Structures are given as structure tokens and as C-alpha cells.
């Protein structure tokens, strides 16, 4: 029993690290995309707008999108596969 708990904890830690790296990388890429979009705007837009507000609004829109929520599949999909394999191993 102790071996199963230890393996679950190790798997959870590995998946947590993978999720953190994936989430961090995606947020950095989104921030770079927003900066590139800001830099490509016309001078009139830059004079009337505020870059920090533009970046904050863009990151809020990113947080509400489906992409960050899909990263939770890092936990769900491997967990379902492992539970299915354990179930099949117990049956046979």
C-alpha cells in the first residue's frame, strides 16, 4: 500500500512541474505576442493608448480563454490512463 501512495505522490509532483513549466511558457509567449502586437500598431494608437493597460487587458483575455484551462489536461489525461491501467491490472 505504501508503494502505491509513494508512486502517486511522485507522479503528482512530476505532473505539477510539467503543468507549471507549460503554464509559465505559454504566459511568456502570450506576453511576447502582445508586445509584438503593440509595437506593430500605428503611432496614433500608441499616443492615445497605454501599453500597460493594453498588456493587462490582453493577459486578462488570455486568462479567460480556453487555452490555460486545457493545460489542466496535464493532470486529467495521465490520471485517467493510469487509473484505467490499474483497473485492468486488477481485473486480470
N, C-alpha and C positions, 0 to 999 in steps of 0.2 A: 504494500500500500504506500509506503514511504517513497519508493522509487517512482510511482505514478505521480505523486504530488510534486516531487522534485523535478520530474520531466515537464510537468505542466507549468511550473514556475519558470523554468529555463526557457520554454517555448514562448511564454508570455513576455519575458524580458527581451528576447530576440525580436519578437513581433513589435514590441513597443519601440525599440531602437529603429527598426525599419520604418515604422509609421512616423516617428519624429524626423528622421532624415528625409523621407518623402515629402512630408508636410513642409519642412523648412525649405527644401529645394524648390518646391512649387511656389511658395510665397516669394522667394527671391526672384524667380523667373517672372512672376506677375509684376513685381515692383519694377524690374528692369523693362518689362514691356510697357508699363505705364510711363516710365521716364522717357522711353523712346517715342511714345505717342505724344507726350508733352513737347519734346524737342522738335517734333515734326510739324507742330501747329504753327499757324501764322503769327506774325508779330502782334497783330491786333488782338488776337485771342490771349496771347501771353501778357499783354499790357492790362487787359481787363480781368484776367483770371489770377488765381493764386495757386502756385504749384503745390503747396502743402495741402490745401483743400482738395485739389484735383486728385492728389495721391491718396488722401484719406477716403474720399468718396469711391475711388477705384478699388481700394482694398476692402471697403465695406461691401461693395458689389461682389467682389470675389468671395468674401466670406459667406455671402448669402447664396452663391451659386452651388451647383451640384458637385463640382469637382472636389472641393475639400471633403464633402460627405462621402464621395466614392472611395476616398482613401481609407475609410473605415473597413473596406473590404480586405485590407491587410490583416485585420483581426478575424473577420467573419468567415471568409472563404477557407483559410487554412484550418480554422477551428472546426468547421463543418466536415471537412475532409478527414481530419484526424478522428473526430467522433464517429464518422462512418466506418473508418478502418478499424477502430476499436470495437465497434458493434459487430462488424463482420468477423473479426477475430474471435469474439466471444461466442458467436453462434456456431462456428465450425469447430 
